[in-house]
Structure formats: structure tokens, C-alpha cells
Amino acid sequence: MKKPRAAVGSRCRKRASSQEGREKCARSSTQAKPSAPNGLARRQEEVELQASVSPYHLFRDTAEVTVFRESLLSWYDREKRDLPWRRQAEGEVDPDRRAYAVWVSEVMLQQTQVATVINYYTRWMQKWPTLQDLASASLEEVNQLWAGLGYYSRGRRLLQGARKVVEELGGHMPRTAETLQQLLPGVGRYTAGAIASIAFGQATGVVDGNVVRVLCRVRAIGADPSSTLVSQQLWSLAQQLVDPTRPGDFNQAAMDLGATVCTPQRPLCSQCPLQSLCRARQRVEREQLSASQSLPGSADVEECAPITGQCQLCTPPTEPWDQSLGVANFPRKASRKSLREECSATCVLEQPRALGGARILLVQRPNSGLLAGLWEFPSVTMEPSEQCQRKALLQELQNWAGPLPATRLQHLGQVVHIFSHIKLIYQVYGLALEGQTPVTDTPPGARWLTREEFHTAAVSTAMKKVFRVYEGQQPGTCKGSRRATPSSRKKPSPGQQVLDSLFRPHIRTDTPSLKIAAQ
């Protein structure tokens, strides 16, 4: 795949003889991100923030900070998890390769469990052990390896970032959290801090979901952690606490503690190295004592409330203490946004007698948007508010494979897949081209694959679910006929009823028709 041209000119490249020069050079590019707030502005924000919260939620005593660091690092030295990216970074002398190893792991771990990431990370580093190797890869190869890991834009931005480092920064990673965030696509404040602290030893704190939980419990922060004020306070605490001599280990220790001990549910408080500093634990003990003495529980008003007004980090008065949760009363759960629901009709089109064995048709999604660049079965999106377009699904299939027998299109079942912001309902259809001349020519963006090739292609988890329905491996379907039996078939959804009425007109439906709009 042809690499994109560098965004800076030859005159700028000549200046990039040192790491500092390379970073200045890249900042002159029109692709560079806006600069981060300067130190003075950030200090002013912190001063304003401190005025709105109680010292009860802060670390005012340097001795407490020292105990926090020493206790956490001592625990980490005993209990740290053996993870491939840690071994890779610890054993790597070259700082750029070390930073690359951390970068890949941190991007993969975003919104993904460690157990899931391990195999993906191992395969990735075997295939592309250096930034230069990744920069020469194609998006198709990246999508193929990333398939099933979710949030596919992460892999695409890793590829873009690697190309930028190789082509614009002379193959050298930026050395600070500020320049990492500024220069690399997809690298936010957390990822930049993790790379800078672990790979380059910069004393910068990080805040991810695990760290949020630890800090909110240790300082009894009950306000919404997703709010701007609370988020700023958590970052300020993380920066205050990070150990200047072992920043990378400290940040990883805080994340490990949240992942293995200070868990969302059923935290192991007896195993926590920070229990003597934990205000949430102190609150639990106070509530238990009050309950045993039949006294009403009460907060330490003189500690929790500022001189005037309600403390901005305290639990809102409308959120009563839940005795059954204990320390899990912190942090406050953010209200979940309702998912947008969409419905799509998708068809597995197969040539059982194709040359070289049975083959199925896949088409490529657009290069932007949801699941960009991945391969899927031909699909159309159904719009419930509009009248059904009778031939939409069949027309979509014929756009890719030519004339097809509509009478053979069979409804097989339904697949529900949850994305971060969308609940997507797939109505699954199948069509086998029995006895027809095999289709050999396909337009750009389509290809016929064997079943073995399908399982290693760059397809989403949702499409693998769809294919399992086609193969008859889901409950309510029959392997022999690839159709649900009448006794096991669930009540069809409105979208399913519409498509049944289109392609199997002998089935009665009393629901209003829906519109199917082609993607």
C-alpha cells in the first residue's frame, strides 16, 4: 500500500537533526493538534478548583503522600501482574521501541479487558515488532489483525501515528506527555501520560477507570467523576501522588490495584495496601458503628463541608448511603445514555458449487464511520418511520452479484449487537445459489471467500454472529435447513415481518409496512 506523503517539507526535515528539532518540525505541520494549556493557566484552574472543595478530599499532608507512594509501590513489587507488554518494555533498551510497545498496549487496553488483549498484543508485536514495520503495513492488514477487538478506529489511528513518527519525526517518538498528545493522532491525555511515564520516566500522573475508582474511594469523592470539576480534581490528585523516582511503576500499580483489589463490586479491602488512608473505608466503619448503636449515621460535617456552600466533591444529598454497598458507594455511577437503536437486514450469499469450493460474498464498508474499512455481508438499513421499499435488499445483493432468484431468499433469525452508542439489530437472511453458473466477476469492494478465509478476514464480531446463525449454530435454528423451526421460532420483530412479507408473500403479516433504505 502506498504510504501517504509527509505533511512537512524538505526544509523542515533538515532542521530535524535532534529529537527537539523533530518535534518542533512536526508542530509546524497543519495536522498538528492545538497546543495544550500552558502551566500558568493550569495552575490558575487548580487554584479555583481548590477553593470549591473541602480539604477532607485532598492530600494536605506530605507524610500521607509518602505513605501512599511507598505502600502502593511495595504492594506492586509483590503483586504486579506478569503481562507481555510489561516484559517487552522492561527488557527493551531502545527508548523508541520501548515507547512503541507501551503505546500499542495502552491503545488496545482502552475499553477492553486485559485477558482479551494479551493474545492480540502478542500477535501484533510478532507481526510488527517496530514502528517502522507497522508504518509499512496496510490498513487492511491492521483491520484483519484487529478484528474482534472492537473500537476499530483505535487500530487505524495507531497505523496513522506510526506513519507520522516514521515520516515526520525521523522514527523517534515524542518524549513528553505534552508532545505525545499534541503530535500523535488518537493519543489523548491518559495514553500520553502512560507512555511518557512508563517508557521515558516522566513524572506525570494518569487517570483511567481503575485510577478513578481508587482515588474516589481513598478520598471519599462521591460527586459524578465524569463532570469537568471532578475530573480536574482527579487529575490533580494523580499528579500530586505520582512517585517522581518510579512514575511508570506507580501508575501501573494504581491501575493494577483498581483492576485486582479495588474492584467495582466486591472489593478486597482486607488486601488493600491503602486501607489506612481510605476515607471510604473509614465511612463504612463509622456507618457500621452507628448502626450497631442504633444511632443515625452522619457525615463529618466539619471535615466534608467547606466554609460556605455544599462541597463540590461530596456525594449529593439526593444520593443516600447504601449500607449494602460499603466502599462501593464510591465512585458515583454516571447515568447511562440510552443507546440509539437501528435495524439492518443482512444476507449471507453463498455459492455452494463455486470453483475451488463453496464461497460467500463479502463487501467492504466505507473508509469512515462505524466499522470503517471492515468487510461484511451485503446489508441495507431499515427505517421504521418510512414505507418499505420492496426490492431494497435484493437490489443490494444484485448490485454486487448480478441477477439473483428472489424466491430463494430465506429469513434465518435475528442478531443483536451492542456498540458503544448503538444497539444494532440484524435480521439475517440467507441465499444459496444452487444450480446456477458460478459468479466469478465482482465489482471493486466485493470478494468471494471460502469459510476458512472468512474466519481470518477483517470482519467484525457482529458479522461472525450473523454467520453462526447462517450455519445453524444458534438456538432456534436447524442446521439441516438453516431455518428456525415453527415451534422454536421467536415472535418476529416488525422489521422481520416486513421482510418476510417481501420475499415469502404467503406468510401473513398484520403490521404496518416499514421502509428499508439502502446504505
C-alpha positions as CSV (number, residue, x, y, z in Angstrom):
1,M,0.0,0.0,0.0
2,K,1.4,3.4,-0.9
3,K,2.3,5.5,2.1
4,P,0.8,8.9,2.5
5,R,3.2,11.8,1.7
6,A,4.8,13.6,4.7
7,A,3.0,16.8,5.7
8,V,6.1,18.8,6.1
9,G,8.6,19.9,3.5
10,S,12.3,19.1,3.0
11,R,13.4,22.4,4.6
12,C,11.6,21.4,7.8
13,R,13.2,17.9,7.6
14,K,16.7,19.3,7.6
15,R,16.0,21.0,10.9
16,A,15.0,17.7,12.5
17,S,18.6,16.6,13.4
18,S,17.7,16.2,17.1
19,Q,14.6,15.0,18.9
20,E,13.7,18.5,19.9
21,G,14.1,19.7,16.3
22,R,11.9,16.9,15.0
23,E,9.1,17.7,17.4
24,K,9.3,21.4,16.5
25,C,9.2,20.4,12.9
26,A,6.1,18.3,13.3
27,R,4.4,21.1,15.3
28,S,4.7,23.3,12.2
29,S,2.5,20.9,10.2
30,T,-1.1,21.8,9.6
31,Q,-2.0,18.4,11.0
32,A,-0.6,19.3,14.5
33,K,-3.1,19.4,17.3
34,P,-3.8,22.7,19.2
35,S,-1.3,23.2,22.0
36,A,-2.2,22.2,25.5
37,P,-3.0,24.8,28.2
38,N,0.3,26.3,29.5
39,G,1.4,25.7,33.0
40,L,0.2,29.1,34.3
41,A,-3.3,28.6,33.0
42,R,-3.4,25.1,34.5
43,R,-2.2,26.4,37.9
44,Q,-4.9,29.0,37.9
45,E,-7.5,26.3,37.2
46,E,-6.2,24.3,40.1
47,V,-6.4,27.3,42.5
48,E,-10.0,28.0,41.5
49,L,-10.8,24.3,42.0
50,Q,-9.2,24.0,45.4
51,A,-11.5,26.9,46.6
52,S,-14.6,24.8,45.9
53,V,-13.7,21.6,47.7
54,S,-13.1,20.5,51.2
55,P,-9.6,19.5,52.4
56,Y,-11.2,16.3,53.5
57,H,-11.0,15.0,49.9
58,L,-7.4,16.2,49.4
59,F,-3.9,15.2,50.4
60,R,-2.6,18.2,52.5
61,D,0.0,16.2,54.5
62,T,3.2,15.3,52.7
63,A,3.6,12.4,55.1
64,E,0.4,11.0,53.8
65,V,1.6,11.3,50.2
66,T,4.8,9.5,51.1
67,V,2.9,6.7,52.8
68,F,0.6,6.4,49.8
69,R,3.6,6.1,47.4
70,E,5.6,3.7,49.5
71,S,2.6,1.4,50.3
72,L,1.4,1.2,46.8
73,L,4.8,0.5,45.2
74,S,5.7,-2.1,47.9
75,W,2.5,-3.9,47.1
76,Y,3.1,-3.6,43.4
77,D,6.6,-5.1,43.7
78,R,5.0,-8.2,45.4
79,E,1.8,-8.5,43.4
80,K,2.2,-7.0,39.9
81,R,0.7,-8.9,37.1
82,D,3.0,-10.6,34.6
83,L,1.9,-9.1,31.3
84,P,3.6,-9.3,27.9
85,W,3.8,-5.6,27.3
86,R,5.5,-5.1,30.7
87,R,8.1,-7.7,29.8
88,Q,8.5,-6.1,26.4
89,A,9.0,-2.6,27.9
90,E,11.2,-3.7,30.8
91,G,13.5,-5.7,28.5
92,E,13.8,-3.1,25.8
93,V,16.9,-0.8,25.8
94,D,15.9,1.3,22.8
95,P,13.6,4.1,24.1
96,D,11.6,4.3,20.8
97,R,10.9,0.6,20.7
98,R,10.0,0.7,24.4
99,A,7.6,3.6,23.8
100,Y,6.0,1.7,20.9
101,A,5.5,-1.4,23.0
102,V,3.7,0.7,25.6
103,W,1.7,2.6,23.1
104,V,0.3,-0.5,21.4
105,S,-0.7,-2.0,24.7
106,E,-2.4,1.2,26.0
107,V,-4.4,1.7,22.9
108,M,-5.5,-2.0,22.9
109,L,-6.5,-1.8,26.6
110,Q,-8.8,1.1,26.1
111,Q,-12.3,-0.2,27.0
112,T,-11.1,-3.8,26.6
113,Q,-10.2,-6.4,29.3
114,V,-6.6,-7.4,29.9
115,A,-7.4,-11.1,29.2
116,T,-8.8,-10.3,25.8
117,V,-5.8,-8.0,24.8
118,I,-3.0,-10.5,25.6
119,N,-3.3,-12.6,22.5
120,Y,-4.0,-9.6,20.2
121,Y,-0.9,-7.9,21.6
122,T,1.3,-10.9,21.2
123,R,0.2,-11.4,17.6
124,W,0.6,-7.7,16.8
125,M,4.2,-7.5,18.2
126,Q,5.2,-10.6,16.3
127,K,3.9,-9.2,13.1
128,W,5.1,-5.6,13.6
129,P,7.8,-5.5,16.2
130,T,8.9,-1.9,15.4
131,L,7.3,1.4,14.4
132,Q,8.9,1.0,11.0
133,D,7.3,-2.4,10.5
134,L,3.8,-1.0,11.4
135,A,4.3,2.1,9.2
136,S,4.7,-0.1,6.2
137,A,1.6,-2.1,6.9
138,S,-1.7,-1.6,5.1
139,L,-5.0,-0.7,6.7
140,E,-6.4,-4.0,5.5
141,E,-3.7,-5.9,7.4
142,V,-4.3,-3.8,10.6
143,N,-8.1,-4.4,10.4
144,Q,-7.6,-8.1,9.8
145,L,-5.4,-8.5,13.0
146,W,-7.7,-6.1,15.0
147,A,-10.9,-8.0,14.0
148,G,-12.9,-8.9,17.1
149,L,-11.1,-6.4,19.4
150,G,-13.7,-3.7,18.9
151,Y,-13.4,0.1,18.6
152,Y,-11.7,-0.3,15.2
153,S,-10.7,3.3,14.9
154,R,-8.0,2.6,17.5
155,G,-6.1,0.4,15.2
156,R,-6.4,2.8,12.3
157,R,-5.1,5.6,14.4
158,L,-2.2,3.5,15.6
159,L,-1.2,3.0,11.9
160,Q,-1.6,6.7,11.2
161,G,0.5,7.5,14.2
162,A,3.3,5.1,13.3
163,R,3.5,6.6,9.8
164,K,3.7,10.1,11.2
165,V,6.5,9.1,13.6
166,V,8.5,7.4,10.7
167,E,7.8,10.0,8.0
168,E,7.8,13.3,10.0
169,L,9.7,12.6,13.2
170,G,12.6,10.6,11.9
171,G,11.4,7.4,13.6
172,H,11.6,8.9,17.1
173,M,8.7,9.0,19.5
174,P,8.0,12.3,21.3
175,R,9.5,12.2,24.7
176,T,6.9,14.0,26.9
177,A,3.2,13.6,27.6
178,E,2.6,17.1,26.2
179,T,4.2,16.4,22.8
180,L,2.8,12.9,22.6
181,Q,-0.7,14.2,23.0
182,Q,0.0,17.1,20.6
183,L,1.6,15.2,17.8
184,L,0.2,11.8,17.6
185,P,-3.4,11.0,16.3
186,G,-5.6,9.2,18.7
187,V,-3.3,9.8,21.7
188,G,-5.2,11.6,24.5
189,R,-4.2,12.8,27.9
190,Y,-4.2,9.3,29.5
191,T,-2.4,7.5,26.8
192,A,0.2,10.2,26.5
193,G,0.8,10.1,30.3
194,A,1.1,6.3,30.3
195,I,3.7,6.3,27.5
196,A,5.7,9.2,29.0
197,S,5.8,7.8,32.5
198,I,6.4,4.1,31.6
199,A,8.7,4.5,28.6
200,F,10.5,7.7,29.4
201,G,10.2,8.1,33.2
202,Q,8.4,11.4,33.1
203,A,6.8,12.2,36.5
204,T,3.3,12.6,35.2
205,G,0.1,11.1,36.6
206,V,-2.6,9.2,34.7
207,V,-6.3,8.7,35.3
208,D,-8.2,5.8,33.8
209,G,-11.3,4.0,35.1
210,N,-9.3,2.0,37.6
211,V,-7.5,5.0,38.9
212,V,-10.7,7.0,39.2
213,R,-12.1,4.2,41.4
214,V,-9.1,4.1,43.7
215,L,-8.9,7.9,44.1
216,C,-12.6,8.3,44.7
217,R,-12.6,5.7,47.4
218,V,-9.4,6.8,49.1
219,R,-10.6,10.4,49.3
220,A,-14.4,9.6,49.6
221,I,-15.2,11.6,46.4
222,G,-18.9,11.0,45.8
223,A,-19.6,13.5,43.1
224,D,-20.0,12.5,39.4
225,P,-16.4,11.6,38.3
226,S,-17.4,12.3,34.7
227,S,-18.1,16.0,35.5
228,T,-15.4,18.5,34.5
229,L,-14.7,19.7,38.0
230,V,-14.3,16.2,39.5
231,S,-12.2,15.1,36.5
232,Q,-9.9,18.0,37.0
233,Q,-9.6,17.2,40.7
234,L,-8.7,13.6,40.0
235,W,-6.0,14.6,37.5
236,S,-4.6,17.0,40.1
237,L,-4.5,14.3,42.7
238,A,-2.9,11.8,40.4
239,Q,-0.2,14.4,39.6
240,Q,0.4,15.1,43.2
241,L,0.7,11.4,44.2
242,V,2.8,10.1,41.3
243,D,6.2,8.9,42.6
244,P,9.0,11.0,40.9
245,T,11.5,8.2,41.0
246,R,9.3,5.4,39.7
247,P,6.5,7.1,37.8
248,G,5.8,4.3,35.4
249,D,5.7,1.7,38.1
250,F,3.5,3.9,40.3
251,N,0.9,4.5,37.5
252,Q,0.8,0.8,36.7
253,A,0.5,0.0,40.4
254,A,-2.5,2.3,40.7
255,M,-4.2,0.7,37.7
256,D,-3.4,-2.8,38.9
257,L,-4.8,-2.0,42.3
258,G,-8.1,-0.9,40.8
259,A,-8.2,-3.9,38.5
260,T,-7.5,-6.6,41.0
261,V,-8.3,-5.3,44.6
262,C,-10.3,-2.1,44.5
263,T,-12.7,-3.6,42.0
264,P,-16.2,-2.2,41.1
265,Q,-18.0,-4.8,43.0
266,R,-16.8,-6.9,46.0
267,P,-13.6,-5.0,46.5
268,L,-10.9,-6.9,48.6
269,C,-10.4,-4.2,51.2
270,S,-8.5,-6.5,53.6
271,Q,-5.8,-7.0,50.9
272,C,-5.5,-3.3,50.0
273,P,-2.2,-1.6,50.8
274,L,-4.0,1.8,51.1
275,Q,-6.7,0.8,53.6
276,S,-5.2,3.0,56.4
277,L,-5.6,6.1,54.1
278,C,-9.0,5.2,52.7
279,R,-11.8,7.6,53.6
280,A,-14.4,5.3,52.1
281,R,-13.3,2.5,54.4
282,Q,-13.5,4.9,57.3
283,R,-17.0,5.9,56.3
284,V,-18.1,2.2,56.2
285,E,-16.7,1.6,59.7
286,R,-18.5,4.8,61.0
287,E,-21.8,3.7,59.5
288,Q,-21.4,0.2,60.9
289,L,-20.8,1.6,64.3
290,S,-23.8,3.9,64.1
291,A,-26.0,1.0,63.0
292,S,-24.8,-1.2,65.9
293,Q,-25.5,1.5,68.4
294,S,-28.9,2.3,66.8
295,L,-27.7,5.8,66.1
296,P,-28.4,7.7,62.8
297,G,-25.4,7.8,60.6
298,S,-23.9,11.2,59.9
299,A,-21.1,12.6,57.8
300,D,-18.2,14.5,59.4
301,V,-19.7,17.9,58.5
302,E,-16.7,19.8,59.8
303,E,-14.4,17.8,57.5
304,C,-16.6,17.3,54.4
305,A,-18.2,20.7,54.0
306,P,-16.3,23.9,53.1
307,I,-16.9,27.1,54.9
308,T,-19.7,28.2,52.6
309,G,-22.0,26.1,50.4
310,Q,-22.0,22.4,49.5
311,C,-18.7,20.6,48.9
312,Q,-18.3,20.0,45.2
313,L,-16.7,16.6,45.7
314,C,-19.2,15.2,48.3
315,T,-21.9,12.8,47.4
316,P,-25.1,14.8,46.5
317,P,-27.7,14.9,49.3
318,T,-30.1,13.2,46.9
319,E,-27.9,10.1,46.9
320,P,-28.4,8.3,50.2
321,W,-25.8,6.0,51.6
322,D,-26.4,2.3,50.7
323,Q,-25.3,0.1,53.6
324,S,-25.1,-3.0,51.4
325,L,-22.6,-1.4,49.0
326,G,-19.9,-0.4,51.5
327,V,-17.0,1.3,49.9
328,A,-18.7,0.6,46.5
329,N,-20.8,3.7,47.3
330,F,-17.8,5.4,45.7
331,P,-17.4,6.5,43.0
332,R,-20.9,7.6,42.0
333,K,-22.2,5.8,38.9
334,A,-22.7,8.1,36.0
335,S,-26.1,7.9,34.4
336,R,-26.0,5.8,31.2
337,K,-27.1,7.4,28.0
338,S,-29.8,5.4,26.2
339,L,-28.5,3.6,23.1
340,R,-29.8,4.5,19.7
341,E,-31.5,1.5,18.1
342,E,-31.0,0.7,14.5
343,C,-32.2,-2.3,12.4
344,S,-30.4,-3.8,9.4
345,A,-31.2,-6.6,7.0
346,T,-28.2,-8.6,6.0
347,C,-27.8,-11.5,3.7
348,V,-25.3,-14.3,3.6
349,L,-25.0,-15.1,-0.2
350,E,-23.3,-18.4,-0.9
351,Q,-22.1,-20.3,-4.0
352,P,-22.0,-23.9,-2.8
353,R,-20.6,-25.1,-6.1
354,A,-18.1,-22.4,-6.8
355,L,-14.8,-23.4,-8.3
356,G,-12.4,-24.5,-5.6
357,G,-15.2,-25.0,-3.0
358,A,-18.1,-23.1,-1.6
359,R,-17.7,-19.3,-1.3
360,I,-19.6,-16.5,0.4
361,L,-19.8,-12.8,-0.6
362,L,-18.3,-10.0,1.5
363,V,-18.4,-6.3,0.7
364,Q,-16.2,-3.6,2.2
365,R,-17.6,-0.8,4.4
366,P,-16.8,2.8,3.7
367,N,-13.4,4.1,4.9
368,S,-15.0,6.3,7.6
369,G,-17.7,5.9,10.2
370,L,-18.8,2.8,12.1
371,L,-16.6,-0.3,11.4
372,A,-14.7,1.7,8.7
373,G,-12.9,-0.4,6.1
374,L,-14.1,-3.8,7.5
375,W,-15.8,-6.5,5.5
376,E,-19.4,-7.5,5.9
377,F,-22.3,-9.4,4.3
378,P,-24.4,-7.2,1.9
379,S,-26.8,-5.2,4.1
380,V,-29.5,-2.5,4.0
381,T,-30.6,-0.3,6.9
382,M,-34.3,-0.4,7.8
383,E,-36.0,2.9,8.6
384,P,-39.1,2.2,10.7
385,S,-40.7,5.6,10.1
386,E,-40.9,5.2,6.3
387,Q,-42.7,3.0,3.9
388,C,-41.0,-0.3,3.0
389,Q,-39.1,-0.3,-0.4
390,R,-39.9,-3.8,-1.7
391,K,-36.8,-4.6,-3.6
392,A,-34.1,-2.9,-1.5
393,L,-32.4,-5.9,0.0
394,L,-32.5,-7.9,-3.3
395,Q,-31.3,-4.9,-5.2
396,E,-28.3,-4.5,-2.8
397,L,-27.4,-8.2,-3.5
398,Q,-27.7,-7.8,-7.2
399,N,-25.5,-4.7,-7.2
400,W,-22.7,-7.0,-6.1
401,A,-23.5,-10.3,-7.7
402,G,-25.8,-9.7,-10.7
403,P,-29.4,-11.2,-11.2
404,L,-30.5,-13.5,-8.3
405,P,-33.5,-15.7,-7.6
406,A,-35.6,-13.7,-5.1
407,T,-37.7,-16.7,-4.2
408,R,-34.8,-18.4,-2.5
409,L,-34.1,-15.7,0.0
410,Q,-34.9,-17.1,3.4
411,H,-35.1,-15.4,6.8
412,L,-32.9,-17.3,9.3
413,G,-33.1,-15.3,12.6
414,Q,-32.0,-12.2,14.4
415,V,-28.7,-11.0,15.9
416,V,-28.4,-8.1,18.4
417,H,-25.0,-6.5,18.7
418,I,-24.3,-3.6,21.1
419,F,-21.8,-1.0,20.0
420,S,-20.7,1.9,22.3
421,H,-23.6,4.1,21.3
422,I,-25.8,1.9,19.1
423,K,-27.9,-1.2,19.6
424,L,-27.9,-2.7,16.1
425,I,-30.4,-5.4,15.3
426,Y,-29.6,-7.6,12.3
427,Q,-32.3,-9.5,10.5
428,V,-30.3,-12.4,9.0
429,Y,-31.2,-13.8,5.6
430,G,-29.5,-16.5,3.5
431,L,-29.5,-17.2,-0.2
432,A,-27.7,-20.2,-1.7
433,L,-27.0,-20.2,-5.5
434,E,-27.8,-23.8,-6.1
435,G,-27.5,-25.0,-9.8
436,Q,-26.5,-21.6,-11.1
437,T,-23.4,-20.7,-13.1
438,P,-20.8,-19.6,-10.5
439,V,-20.3,-15.8,-10.3
440,T,-16.6,-15.1,-11.0
441,D,-16.6,-11.3,-11.7
442,T,-17.2,-8.9,-8.8
443,P,-17.0,-5.1,-8.7
444,P,-14.4,-3.3,-6.6
445,G,-15.2,-3.5,-2.9
446,A,-16.5,-7.1,-3.1
447,R,-15.0,-10.5,-2.9
448,W,-15.9,-14.2,-2.6
449,L,-14.2,-16.0,0.3
450,T,-14.1,-19.6,1.5
451,R,-15.4,-20.3,5.0
452,E,-11.8,-20.6,6.2
453,E,-10.9,-17.3,4.7
454,F,-13.9,-15.6,6.3
455,H,-12.8,-16.6,9.8
456,T,-9.4,-14.9,9.3
457,A,-10.7,-11.9,7.3
458,A,-11.1,-8.3,8.7
459,V,-14.7,-8.8,9.8
460,S,-16.5,-7.6,12.9
461,T,-17.7,-9.7,15.8
462,A,-21.3,-8.9,14.7
463,M,-20.7,-10.5,11.3
464,K,-19.3,-13.6,12.9
465,K,-22.5,-13.8,14.9
466,V,-24.5,-13.4,11.7
467,F,-22.6,-16.2,10.1
468,R,-23.2,-18.5,13.0
469,V,-26.9,-18.0,12.5
470,Y,-26.5,-18.9,8.9
471,E,-24.6,-22.0,9.8
472,G,-27.4,-23.0,12.1
473,Q,-25.3,-22.9,15.3
474,Q,-27.6,-20.6,17.2
475,P,-30.6,-21.7,19.3
476,G,-33.8,-21.7,17.4
477,T,-32.3,-22.7,14.1
478,C,-31.9,-26.0,12.3
479,K,-28.6,-27.0,10.8
480,G,-30.1,-29.1,8.1
481,S,-32.4,-26.5,6.7
482,R,-30.7,-23.4,8.1
483,R,-34.1,-22.2,9.2
484,A,-35.8,-21.8,12.6
485,T,-38.5,-24.5,13.3
486,P,-42.0,-23.2,13.9
487,S,-42.0,-24.4,17.5
488,S,-38.7,-22.7,18.4
489,R,-39.0,-19.5,16.3
490,K,-39.5,-16.4,18.5
491,K,-42.2,-13.9,17.6
492,P,-40.8,-11.9,14.7
493,S,-40.0,-8.2,15.1
494,P,-41.7,-5.6,12.9
495,G,-38.7,-5.5,10.6
496,Q,-38.6,-9.2,10.3
497,Q,-42.3,-9.4,9.5
498,V,-41.9,-6.8,6.7
499,L,-39.0,-8.7,5.0
500,D,-40.9,-12.0,5.4
501,S,-43.8,-10.3,3.6
502,L,-41.5,-9.2,0.8
503,F,-39.7,-12.4,0.0
504,R,-42.1,-15.0,1.3
505,P,-45.5,-13.4,0.4
506,H,-47.5,-16.5,1.6
507,I,-46.7,-15.5,5.2
508,R,-49.4,-13.3,6.6
509,T,-48.4,-10.1,8.4
510,D,-50.7,-7.6,10.1
511,T,-48.0,-5.0,10.9
512,P,-47.7,-1.7,9.0
513,S,-45.0,-1.8,6.4
514,L,-41.6,-0.2,7.0
515,K,-39.2,1.5,4.7
516,I,-35.8,-0.1,4.0
517,A,-33.3,2.4,2.9
518,A,-30.1,1.2,1.2
519,Q,-26.8,2.2,2.9
